[in-house]
Amino acid sequence: MQDILVIGAGVIGQLSALQLASAGLRVTLVDAAQAGQESSWAGGGIISPLYPWRYSPAVTALAQWSQAFYPRLAGQLLAQTNIDPEVHATGLFWLDLEDEMLALQWAQALGKPLVPVDMAQVRTVIPALGDGFTRAVHMPGLANVRNPRLLKALRVALLQLPNLCLQENAAVTGFITEAGRVCGVQTRQGQLRAGQVVLAAGAWSGELLAGLDIQLPVEPVKGQMILYQCAADFLPAMVLGKGRYAIPRRDGHVLVGSTLEHAGFDKTPTGDALASLKASAEALLPALAQAEVVGHWAGLRPGSPEGIPFIGEVPAFPGLWLNCGHYRNGLVLAPASCELLKNLLLDESPIVDPGPYSPAGRLGSCA
Ligand SMILES: Cc1cc2nc3c(=O)[nH]c(=O)nc-3n(C[C@H](O)[C@H](O)[C@H](O)COP(=O)(O)OP(=O)(O)OC[C@H]3O[C@@H](n4cnc5c(N)ncnc54)[C@H](O)[C@@H]3O)c2cc1C
């Protein structure tokens, strides 16, 4: 049995560990804090890029594979853990898109069911929608996942596996190398050795790689979000206008997001963002002006060039693998990214062409 050590227990690290342990490998998953409390918890859980036509085919390929896989993943986790990740297929309405033509051309080329709809139709579905919107396109069936529940279910599923060891509150401080090969990590609690090490530490991945003099272009991009509790039928579909979106959960919670801020590793929610998110929420759904904001938080997305994740072995350091840099789409891209990582580690035929995600040629030197 092969030993794998995965650094970071966000959605990427947890799902990587689950796929690898389910394939029979012996896996250790380490996190600096509690599993699943960072970006993967903070996200909105839309199982699609916000504007999928603005991304490269590399992002689309992973998104498509994951979208098909999510209902099965949620079903498996529910059966195994009794925790429902709540994949909620509400569809999504985009309002007043400036690049509507591009969106429709993209959809036609890929056979996606994105269609223009008139505003009267949108209002029939969402009676609470605000005035002032003039055009809409709709993708039926598009879903969101209740990401905090997904993470809880993943953690319980992982703990059921005899060949998986989860070590929380064990921050990795550096890599152990021998003869140019990475063969383990140093943590605050001591050394952990493994045949292969996977770096899935989200926005913190770059800091860790800098210890090997590798410059990984992944940086924290702060995103703030607010939460309302509404009647279960208040918002029957996801809606996105002027760069902001509202996501309904099955029990009537409505999330409104998000900000995009370059503020280093600071995760403090701010009054300015609260006011701006409330204004967006009330423009989309005016009745929210009378509703209480029951939650407000921030998370750090692992920002990367064009949002294309790094998946594969680091050429200069055999034994060190990356699965990080998923930027705004880590929840939607997670199943495919982790399956691809497993394919590469186990020399299986890959679900998609691994070329665009390969770290080769995309890393710099800190020297
Ligand atoms: C406001 C907001 C909205 C979003 N909405 C969506 C959406 O609708 N759909 C979508 O697909 N994506 C969305 N995202 C993006 C998505 O959340 C991220 O891309 C994804 O969560 C990244 O997952 P990750 O596992 O790489 O990172 P994280 O979830 O951040 O996990 C990284 C883990 O590494 C651990 N770690 C860090 N340093 C160390 C260390 N030294 N040693 C050990 N462990 C360490 C951390 O503790 C953490 O648990 C959103 C993000 C935000 C912030």
PDBQT file of the ligand as one rigid body, heavy atoms in Angstrom, charges set to zero:
ROOT
HETATM    1  C1  LIG A 401     -17.183  34.353  -0.752  1.00  0.00    +0.000 C 
HETATM    2  C2  LIG A 401     -16.793  33.171  -1.592  1.00  0.00    +0.000 A 
HETATM    3  C3  LIG A 401     -17.720  32.632  -2.478  1.00  0.00    +0.000 A 
HETATM    4  C4  LIG A 401     -17.394  31.517  -3.242  1.00  0.00    +0.000 A 
HETATM    5  N1  LIG A 401     -18.352  30.951  -4.020  1.00  0.00    +0.000 NA
HETATM    6  C5  LIG A 401     -18.056  29.835  -4.735  1.00  0.00    +0.000 A 
HETATM    7  C6  LIG A 401     -19.066  29.192  -5.505  1.00  0.00    +0.000 A 
HETATM    8  O1  LIG A 401     -20.235  29.611  -5.497  1.00  0.00    +0.000 OA
HETATM    9  N2  LIG A 401     -18.714  28.088  -6.245  1.00  0.00    +0.000 N 
HETATM   10  C7  LIG A 401     -17.434  27.609  -6.260  1.00  0.00    +0.000 A 
HETATM   11  O2  LIG A 401     -17.176  26.630  -6.957  1.00  0.00    +0.000 OA
HETATM   12  N3  LIG A 401     -16.463  28.191  -5.511  1.00  0.00    +0.000 NA
HETATM   13  C8  LIG A 401     -16.743  29.290  -4.759  1.00  0.00    +0.000 A 
HETATM   14  N4  LIG A 401     -15.773  29.894  -4.023  1.00  0.00    +0.000 N 
HETATM   15  C9  LIG A 401     -14.380  29.423  -4.152  1.00  0.00    +0.000 C 
HETATM   16  C10 LIG A 401     -14.120  28.193  -3.334  1.00  0.00    +0.000 C 
HETATM   17  O3  LIG A 401     -14.636  28.370  -2.048  1.00  0.00    +0.000 OA
HETATM   18  C11 LIG A 401     -12.615  27.908  -3.296  1.00  0.00    +0.000 C 
HETATM   19  O4  LIG A 401     -12.065  27.881  -4.594  1.00  0.00    +0.000 OA
HETATM   20  C12 LIG A 401     -12.333  26.549  -2.656  1.00  0.00    +0.000 C 
HETATM   21  O5  LIG A 401     -12.978  26.477  -1.413  1.00  0.00    +0.000 OA
HETATM   22  C13 LIG A 401     -10.860  26.287  -2.470  1.00  0.00    +0.000 C 
HETATM   23  O6  LIG A 401     -10.739  25.077  -1.762  1.00  0.00    +0.000 OA
HETATM   24  P1  LIG A 401      -9.381  24.629  -1.120  1.00  0.00    +0.000 P 
HETATM   25  O7  LIG A 401      -9.617  23.321  -0.468  1.00  0.00    +0.000 OA
HETATM   26  O8  LIG A 401      -8.296  24.754  -2.118  1.00  0.00    +0.000 OA
HETATM   27  O9  LIG A 401      -9.072  25.785  -0.032  1.00  0.00    +0.000 OA
HETATM   28  P2  LIG A 401      -9.582  25.987   1.542  1.00  0.00    +0.000 P 
HETATM   29  O10 LIG A 401     -10.981  25.570   1.636  1.00  0.00    +0.000 OA
HETATM   30  O11 LIG A 401      -9.199  27.354   1.870  1.00  0.00    +0.000 OA
HETATM   31  O12 LIG A 401      -8.730  24.916   2.283  1.00  0.00    +0.000 OA
HETATM   32  C14 LIG A 401      -7.346  25.059   2.501  1.00  0.00    +0.000 C 
HETATM   33  C15 LIG A 401      -7.027  24.326   3.794  1.00  0.00    +0.000 C 
HETATM   34  O13 LIG A 401      -5.613  24.322   3.971  1.00  0.00    +0.000 OA
HETATM   35  C16 LIG A 401      -5.357  24.490   5.341  1.00  0.00    +0.000 C 
HETATM   36  N5  LIG A 401      -3.988  24.992   5.525  1.00  0.00    +0.000 N 
HETATM   37  C17 LIG A 401      -3.511  26.216   5.209  1.00  0.00    +0.000 A 
HETATM   38  N6  LIG A 401      -2.214  26.304   5.544  1.00  0.00    +0.000 NA
HETATM   39  C18 LIG A 401      -1.863  25.106   6.061  1.00  0.00    +0.000 A 
HETATM   40  C19 LIG A 401      -0.658  24.591   6.617  1.00  0.00    +0.000 A 
HETATM   41  N7  LIG A 401       0.454  25.313   6.682  1.00  0.00    +0.000 N 
HETATM   42  N8  LIG A 401      -0.660  23.317   7.090  1.00  0.00    +0.000 NA
HETATM   43  C20 LIG A 401      -1.789  22.550   7.042  1.00  0.00    +0.000 A 
HETATM   44  N9  LIG A 401      -2.958  23.018   6.533  1.00  0.00    +0.000 NA
HETATM   45  C21 LIG A 401      -2.991  24.266   6.051  1.00  0.00    +0.000 A 
HETATM   46  C22 LIG A 401      -6.415  25.485   5.811  1.00  0.00    +0.000 C 
HETATM   47  O14 LIG A 401      -6.591  25.419   7.224  1.00  0.00    +0.000 OA
HETATM   48  C23 LIG A 401      -7.627  25.002   5.018  1.00  0.00    +0.000 C 
HETATM   49  O15 LIG A 401      -8.408  24.088   5.754  1.00  0.00    +0.000 OA
HETATM   50  C24 LIG A 401     -16.084  30.969  -3.184  1.00  0.00    +0.000 A 
HETATM   51  C25 LIG A 401     -15.160  31.497  -2.283  1.00  0.00    +0.000 A 
HETATM   52  C26 LIG A 401     -15.502  32.581  -1.484  1.00  0.00    +0.000 A 
HETATM   53  C27 LIG A 401     -14.508  33.105  -0.491  1.00  0.00    +0.000 C 
ENDROOT
TORSDOF 0
